[in-house]
Amino acid sequence: MRRRLYFLLPSQERARQVVDELLLARIEERHIHVLAKAGTPLEHLPEATLLQKSDFVHGVEQGLALGGVTGVLAGLVAVSFPMEGLVLGGGALLGIALAGAGIGAWASGMIATDVPSSRLKEFQHAIDDGQFLMMIDVPKSQVGAVSTMIKRHHPEADMHGVEPTIPAFP
């Protein structure tokens, strides 16, 4: 189980130093994500992906739930009032529910890719002011050690908490 740490750093140079220290501490680059003001070249920093910048995962979860409920309701209507000569049973209900969940997840996920992450709203002002947001996914057992290491070497790093869980995907 991994936890996500959030740090604001004042400059790209400091962000590069922290990334180097994390790599030396055996934190893989795929677990380090940096977000900066739009148009800022990140050069050799691991840039946050669309999944970290947007509300995609939250959108898929909501679409899955709402689409599934809608599919179940539509399936119940179809089973209760079938067209003439058509016999529908539990399989049809299940199929319609799964189709609703799939379509809901897909549509909501597509919409959510254009919505900025609600978790990152609190950092937007600092990012707009030129600071660099670093998100680090670490094993639960290393949260304290990584936080201490960064604060010891970079007292200017502003820690903004730990996210309790990281989604299993992506």
N, C-alpha and C positions, 0 to 999 in steps of 0.2 A: 504494500500500500504506500503510495507516495503522497506527499504534501507539497503544495506550491507556496514558495516564499516570494514576497514582493519587496523590492528595493528600488528607491529612486536615487539615481546618481547624477551629480552635477555636470559631468562632461563625458564626451565620447572616450577620452583617454582613460578616465577612471573606469568606465564600463569595460574597456578592453583589458585593463589590469585585473578587474574582478573575474572576467571570463577566463583569463590565463590562470589565475589562482584556482578557480573551480576545476579547470581541466587538470591541473596538477593534483588536485584533491580527488581525482578520478570520478568527477561528475561528467557524464557524457554530454557532448555538445547538443545532442538532440533533446536534452532536458533543460537547456538554457534558452530563454527567449527574451529578445530585447525589442522594445517598442520606443520609437522616437517621433518627434514632430514630423508631420507629412513633408516630404521633400528632403529630409535629412539623409544624406548617404551614410549607411551603417558600415560600409566597407567590410571589414572582416569579422563583424559581429554577427551572431546567429539571430536573424530577424524573426520576430513573432509571425506565425503563419495566420492565415485567414481564420482558422479555428480558434486561435487565441485572441484575435482582434474582434471577432464578431460573436453574436449570440446564437451561433449555429446549433450547438449541442442542446441548449435550452429550447430552441425552436423545434428541433426534431422531437424532443421529449413531449412538448405540448401538442404537436401535431399528431404524434402517435396516440396519445390519450384521447384527444378530441375526435380524431378520425376513427379510432376504434369504437368509441361510444356511438358516434353517428352511424357507423357500419352495423353495429348491433341493433340500433333502433330501426334502420332501414331493412335489415334482415328480418326483424320481427314483423314489420309491416308486410314484407313480401311473403312471409310464411303464413301470416294471418289472413291475408287477402290475396291469394294466388290468382294469376290469370287463368282463364278458363282452360281446362285440359292440362294444366301444369301442376305437378305434385312436388312440393318443396318440403325438405326436412331439416334436420340439424346440420347436415353437411352444407346446405345452402346458407344457413344462418352463419356458420363458422366462416365460410368462404367470403361472404359479404362483409363480415366484421374484419377479417384480415385484409381485404381489399381496401376498406375504409381506413384502417390503420396505416397501411402502406402509402396510400395516396395522401393522407393527412401529414405523415412524417415527411414525405418528399416535398410537398408544397410548402409546408411551414419551414423546412430546412432551407429551401431556396430563398424564401423571403428573409429569413433570419441572417443570411450571409451579408445582407446589406445593413443590418442593424448593429451598431457598435455594441460591444460587450457591456452589459450592465455592471459587471464586476469592476470594469476599468474606468467607470465614470468618475470615481473619486480621484483618479490620477490625471484626468484630462487637463486640468488647469496647469499642473506642474509640467506635463509633456509639452503643452503649448508654450510654456515659458522656456523651453529648451532643455529640460532635464530628460534623462533616459530612464525608462522603467525596465527593470530586469525581473523576469519571472523565472524562478528556478524550481524545478520539480526534483525533490530529493526523497529518499526513503524516510519513513517516519522516524527511524532510529537515528538519522543524521541531521535532523532539523536543528537541534541545539548546537551541534558542532559547526555546521555550515554558517549559521547565523553569527555565532561567536567569532569565527574566522574572518568573516566579512567586516564586522564591526571593529575588530581589533586592528585590521590592516587599513580600513577605510572608515574612520569615524564620521566622515561627512555623509556616508551612505545612510539614507533615511529608510528604516525598515517599516513596512506597513502591514505587518501581520502575516498569518499563515492561513491558507485556504484548507479547510478540513480534509477534503478528498479531491482527487483528480479523477475525471471521468476515465473509464477503462479504455475508451477510444477517444480520440485518435492517438 
